[in-house]
Amino acid sequence: MAKELVQFRNLETHFHTSAGIVKAVDDVSFSIREGETVGVVGESGCGKSVTAMSLMRLVEAPHGVIAGGEILFEGKDLLQFNKKEMSRIRGKEISIIFQEPMSSLNPVLTIGEQITEPLMLHLLLDRKEAKKKAIELISLVGIPRPEEIFYSYPHELSGGMRQRIMIAIALSCDPKLLIADEPTTALDVTIQAQILDLMRELKSKLGTSIMLITHDLGVVAEMADYVIVMYAGKIIEEAPVLELFKDPQHPYTKGLLKAKPVINQKQERLYSIPGQVPNPVELGDNCHFHDRCEFCMEICKVKQPPFRAHGDNMHKTACWLYEEEGKNHE
């Protein structure tokens, strides 16, 4: 079995707001192995992106703070690194593709300037060598006329091309871990497929581990080896991808899969999970999904279920339906 590259251990990331403390990431633990793609799924606001931002140490104080836990990268706790040490890791060992390439790329710098910056900073290439490498990267991500694109500005490119440039920048220093935060959001279906094919091909060539953040279960089925399902800042289910789709256990996971449209299946109305994600300031010591769950029991309203395996130890769930204590409260 491949070695663990990243380990999240009981991670707690909080935001201090005028309404109170938001526990955006609440006691999250999971691992990413070398060469593995881990999909992190859930509705908006469940803590997916904040988990990635915590890994990159991009949570901004004083409002945002990593309140507890560890994030081990190759056995070293990134939360103990100072700013200078993190700057050596960020962009070189760990890279990220942000959700919106138009706002992530600097509008006043050419594409070439933005790709060559990490090459010169981390690989210590001179300007001529960096330019040559940048043009190779533009070509690698499937953009024609790379020399011309090198001198272009972000607004001169289409959405799909900008996303490819973001991937080129992220891969410029051959990172060991690539974080892809909603990499296909706002792209049309054809371009989405091309981006996913590109990521799969690059992973195969470079052996890069990928943390894939998405709400699209179709993308997860196509790309991921292992899946983490988050809800209201907590992991509620995790399993190998085939196991999760074959035998989802948590009612929330079942709801997500049920809401996915099926080709050639006639439906009058798409299924949607009833209710709303709870106010993050008002979360209590209960199952955060209880007021949206059709299987809700009294214990769900007053006590959080333990997160552990039921049967196969690779498939873990946090739900009272699988606990003896829960069954006694039915």
VMD Tcl script that draws the C-alpha trace (Angstrom):
set ca {
  {0.00 0.00 0.00}
  {1.23 3.50 -0.87}
  {2.71 5.70 1.85}
  {0.59 8.43 3.43}
  {1.58 11.83 2.04}
  {-0.85 14.03 4.02}
  {-2.57 13.32 7.33}
  {-5.25 15.55 8.84}
  {-5.54 14.79 12.55}
  {-8.47 16.26 14.50}
  {-8.27 19.53 12.54}
  {-10.27 22.45 13.97}
  {-10.58 25.67 11.96}
  {-12.77 28.43 13.38}
  {-13.90 31.87 12.21}
  {-14.76 34.61 14.69}
  {-17.78 36.61 13.50}
  {-20.05 39.22 15.05}
  {-22.70 36.49 15.46}
  {-20.34 34.07 17.19}
  {-17.73 31.39 16.45}
  {-18.17 29.38 13.25}
  {-16.59 25.92 13.44}
  {-15.98 25.64 9.70}
  {-13.86 22.50 10.16}
  {-14.75 20.48 13.25}
  {-12.52 17.56 14.31}
  {-11.63 16.40 10.77}
  {-9.23 13.47 10.28}
  {-8.30 11.70 7.04}
  {-5.27 10.83 4.90}
  {-4.13 11.19 1.30}
  {-1.69 8.58 0.02}
  {1.00 8.99 -2.61}
  {-0.47 8.85 -6.13}
  {-4.05 8.77 -4.79}
  {-6.99 11.01 -5.66}
  {-9.22 11.76 -2.68}
  {-12.56 13.40 -3.44}
  {-14.01 15.70 -0.77}
  {-17.73 16.26 -1.39}
  {-20.65 18.07 0.21}
  {-22.89 21.10 -0.13}
  {-21.54 24.65 -0.17}
  {-20.44 25.74 3.29}
  {-19.68 22.23 4.59}
  {-15.97 22.93 5.13}
  {-14.37 21.44 2.01}
  {-12.45 24.53 0.86}
  {-11.58 25.62 4.40}
  {-9.93 22.23 4.94}
  {-7.78 22.88 1.86}
  {-7.04 26.47 2.92}
  {-5.95 25.15 6.32}
  {-3.55 22.75 4.61}
  {-2.08 25.62 2.58}
  {-2.01 27.83 5.72}
  {-4.13 30.45 3.92}
  {-6.67 30.92 6.72}
  {-6.28 34.58 7.63}
  {-6.03 35.82 11.22}
  {-7.48 37.39 13.28}
  {-10.93 36.28 12.08}
  {-9.83 32.85 10.90}
  {-7.76 30.59 13.13}
  {-6.64 26.97 13.09}
  {-7.75 26.18 16.62}
  {-6.44 22.64 17.00}
  {-5.18 19.42 15.47}
  {-2.31 18.59 13.16}
  {-1.68 18.56 9.42}
  {1.22 16.25 8.66}
  {2.94 16.50 5.27}
  {5.56 13.78 4.81}
  {5.49 13.35 8.57}
  {6.05 17.03 9.45}
  {3.33 19.17 11.04}
  {2.70 22.13 8.73}
  {0.99 24.00 11.56}
  {4.38 24.31 13.26}
  {6.04 25.89 10.19}
  {6.78 29.62 10.15}
  {5.87 31.83 7.16}
  {9.23 31.41 5.45}
  {9.13 27.62 5.76}
  {5.54 27.53 4.43}
  {6.43 29.72 1.46}
  {8.99 27.09 0.41}
  {6.32 24.37 0.54}
  {3.42 26.36 -0.95}
  {3.51 26.31 -4.75}
  {6.38 23.83 -4.89}
  {5.48 20.76 -2.82}
  {1.76 21.58 -2.56}
  {-0.14 23.51 -5.25}
  {-3.77 24.55 -5.62}
  {-6.15 25.19 -8.50}
  {-8.64 27.76 -7.23}
  {-12.35 27.76 -8.08}
  {-12.50 30.86 -10.28}
  {-9.56 31.35 -12.64}
  {-10.59 34.89 -13.67}
  {-10.31 36.16 -10.10}
  {-7.30 33.98 -9.27}
  {-5.15 35.19 -12.17}
  {-3.70 38.70 -11.94}
  {-5.42 40.78 -14.67}
  {-2.47 43.19 -15.13}
  {0.22 40.52 -15.61}
  {0.71 38.41 -18.72}
  {0.20 34.66 -18.60}
  {3.93 34.20 -19.05}
  {4.79 36.39 -16.05}
  {2.40 34.41 -13.85}
  {3.77 31.00 -14.87}
  {7.44 32.00 -14.69}
  {7.17 33.48 -11.17}
  {7.05 30.12 -9.29}
  {9.66 28.66 -11.65}
  {12.11 31.44 -10.81}
  {11.21 31.48 -7.12}
  {11.20 27.74 -6.33}
  {13.35 26.16 -9.07}
  {15.77 29.14 -9.31}
  {15.58 29.21 -13.11}
  {16.80 32.32 -14.90}
  {14.34 34.29 -17.01}
  {15.25 32.56 -20.29}
  {14.98 29.05 -18.80}
  {11.72 29.94 -17.05}
  {10.21 31.20 -20.31}
  {11.13 27.98 -22.10}
  {9.64 25.88 -19.30}
  {6.49 28.04 -19.20}
  {5.88 27.57 -22.92}
  {6.32 23.81 -22.46}
  {3.73 23.88 -19.65}
  {1.23 25.84 -21.75}
  {1.61 23.22 -24.47}
  {1.39 20.39 -21.90}
  {-2.07 21.49 -20.77}
  {-3.31 21.39 -24.35}
  {-3.40 25.07 -25.35}
  {-2.41 25.78 -28.98}
  {-0.02 28.61 -29.96}
  {1.79 28.54 -26.57}
  {4.30 31.26 -27.57}
  {1.46 33.65 -28.37}
  {-0.45 32.74 -25.18}
  {2.70 33.42 -23.13}
  {2.34 37.14 -23.92}
  {-1.46 37.25 -23.55}
  {-3.46 38.64 -20.61}
  {-6.13 36.62 -18.74}
  {-9.07 38.60 -20.21}
  {-7.94 37.57 -23.71}
  {-8.50 33.87 -22.96}
  {-11.67 31.80 -22.65}
  {-12.79 30.29 -19.33}
  {-11.48 26.85 -20.28}
  {-8.10 28.25 -21.33}
  {-7.78 30.22 -18.09}
  {-8.52 27.07 -16.10}
  {-5.83 25.23 -18.05}
  {-3.39 28.04 -17.27}
  {-4.23 27.67 -13.57}
  {-3.41 23.96 -13.88}
  {-0.14 24.81 -15.67}
  {0.85 27.19 -12.84}
  {-0.12 24.61 -10.20}
  {1.95 21.90 -11.91}
  {4.91 24.12 -12.79}
  {7.14 22.83 -9.97}
  {5.98 19.19 -10.10}
  {4.14 19.26 -6.74}
  {3.66 16.12 -4.69}
  {0.09 17.20 -3.87}
  {-2.34 19.06 -6.12}
  {-5.45 20.57 -4.53}
  {-8.20 21.01 -7.14}
  {-10.93 23.22 -5.65}
  {-14.02 22.87 -7.89}
  {-11.80 22.74 -11.01}
  {-14.72 22.45 -13.44}
  {-17.10 25.04 -11.93}
  {-18.61 27.47 -14.48}
  {-17.20 25.53 -17.43}
  {-19.40 24.01 -20.12}
  {-19.72 20.22 -20.28}
  {-17.25 19.73 -23.13}
  {-14.54 21.78 -21.42}
  {-15.24 20.02 -18.10}
  {-14.52 16.67 -19.73}
  {-11.31 18.01 -21.26}
  {-10.10 19.40 -17.90}
  {-10.81 16.09 -16.12}
  {-9.04 14.13 -18.86}
  {-6.08 16.48 -18.55}
  {-5.88 16.06 -14.76}
  {-6.11 12.28 -15.07}
  {-3.37 12.23 -17.71}
  {-1.06 14.49 -15.70}
  {-1.61 12.40 -12.57}
  {-0.64 9.30 -14.53}
  {2.50 10.97 -15.96}
  {3.72 12.73 -12.82}
  {2.35 10.48 -10.04}
  {0.86 13.49 -8.26}
  {-1.58 13.01 -5.38}
  {-4.81 14.98 -5.80}
  {-7.25 16.40 -3.26}
  {-10.34 16.95 -5.39}
  {-12.93 19.29 -3.86}
  {-16.31 19.20 -5.57}
  {-20.07 18.93 -5.15}
  {-20.38 16.98 -8.42}
  {-20.67 13.25 -7.72}
  {-20.20 12.51 -11.41}
  {-16.72 14.04 -11.21}
  {-16.01 12.04 -8.05}
  {-17.05 8.76 -9.70}
  {-14.79 9.49 -12.65}
  {-11.71 10.80 -10.84}
  {-11.48 9.70 -7.20}
  {-9.99 6.60 -5.57}
  {-11.37 7.44 -2.14}
  {-14.21 9.72 -1.03}
  {-14.72 11.95 2.03}
  {-18.29 13.23 2.58}
  {-18.54 16.38 4.73}
  {-21.53 18.08 6.30}
  {-21.57 21.15 8.58}
  {-17.82 20.99 9.15}
  {-17.63 17.28 9.96}
  {-16.81 14.12 8.05}
  {-19.93 11.95 8.11}
  {-18.84 9.16 5.75}
  {-15.74 7.95 3.97}
  {-15.06 4.95 1.75}
  {-13.32 3.78 -1.43}
  {-15.19 5.31 -4.36}
  {-16.74 2.09 -5.70}
  {-17.86 1.07 -2.20}
  {-19.46 4.46 -1.56}
  {-21.51 4.40 -4.77}
  {-22.41 0.73 -4.33}
  {-23.40 0.91 -0.66}
  {-23.86 4.48 0.67}
  {-24.62 4.37 4.39}
  {-25.28 7.86 5.73}
  {-28.74 9.29 4.86}
  {-27.04 12.48 3.62}
  {-24.83 10.54 1.19}
  {-27.88 8.61 0.00}
  {-29.66 11.93 -0.56}
  {-26.77 13.32 -2.60}
  {-26.72 10.24 -4.82}
  {-30.51 10.24 -5.16}
  {-30.42 13.89 -6.28}
  {-28.13 13.06 -9.19}
  {-29.99 12.90 -12.55}
  {-29.84 9.55 -14.36}
  {-29.54 9.39 -18.14}
  {-32.48 7.64 -19.86}
  {-34.51 7.64 -16.65}
  {-37.68 9.72 -16.92}
  {-38.30 11.88 -13.85}
  {-41.02 14.44 -13.35}
  {-38.94 16.26 -10.74}
  {-35.36 15.84 -9.51}
  {-35.03 14.79 -5.89}
  {-33.68 17.36 -3.44}
  {-32.75 16.90 0.21}
  {-35.39 18.73 2.28}
  {-34.51 21.64 4.55}
  {-31.39 23.79 4.76}
  {-27.85 23.44 6.07}
  {-27.98 24.54 9.74}
  {-26.69 27.93 10.88}
  {-22.98 27.26 11.64}
  {-23.08 29.50 14.71}
  {-25.92 27.52 16.27}
  {-24.59 23.97 15.92}
  {-25.09 21.88 19.04}
  {-23.88 18.52 20.38}
  {-26.27 16.59 18.16}
  {-26.26 15.08 14.69}
  {-26.17 18.20 12.53}
  {-28.25 16.46 9.85}
  {-31.06 15.38 12.18}
  {-33.67 17.98 11.14}
  {-33.31 17.00 7.45}
  {-33.19 13.24 7.97}
  {-36.18 10.95 7.38}
  {-34.70 8.41 9.81}
  {-34.22 10.89 12.68}
  {-34.49 9.39 16.20}
  {-34.57 11.12 19.59}
  {-30.90 10.41 20.22}
  {-29.99 12.19 16.97}
  {-31.38 15.43 18.42}
  {-29.24 15.38 21.57}
  {-26.01 13.48 20.86}
  {-23.46 13.27 18.05}
  {-22.90 9.77 16.66}
  {-19.37 8.30 16.75}
  {-17.48 8.14 13.47}
  {-16.26 4.61 12.88}
  {-16.31 1.57 10.63}
  {-19.30 -0.76 10.48}
  {-18.20 -4.00 8.87}
  {-15.50 -3.26 6.31}
  {-12.94 -1.07 8.09}
  {-12.39 1.01 4.93}
  {-15.98 2.29 5.09}
  {-16.67 4.62 8.01}
  {-19.91 6.41 8.93}
  {-21.17 8.73 11.65}
  {-24.82 7.72 12.07}
  {-26.94 6.37 14.92}
  {-28.67 3.97 12.51}
  {-25.63 1.70 12.77}
  {-25.07 1.94 16.53}
  {-26.61 -0.28 19.20}
  {-27.28 2.81 21.32}
  {-29.24 4.31 18.44}
  {-31.21 1.15 17.80}
  {-32.25 1.13 21.46}
  {-33.78 4.60 21.00}
  {-35.90 3.72 17.97}
}
mol new
graphics top color blue
foreach p $ca { graphics top sphere $p radius 0.5 }
foreach p [lrange $ca 0 end-1] q [lrange $ca 1 end] { graphics top cylinder $p $q radius 0.2 }
display resetview
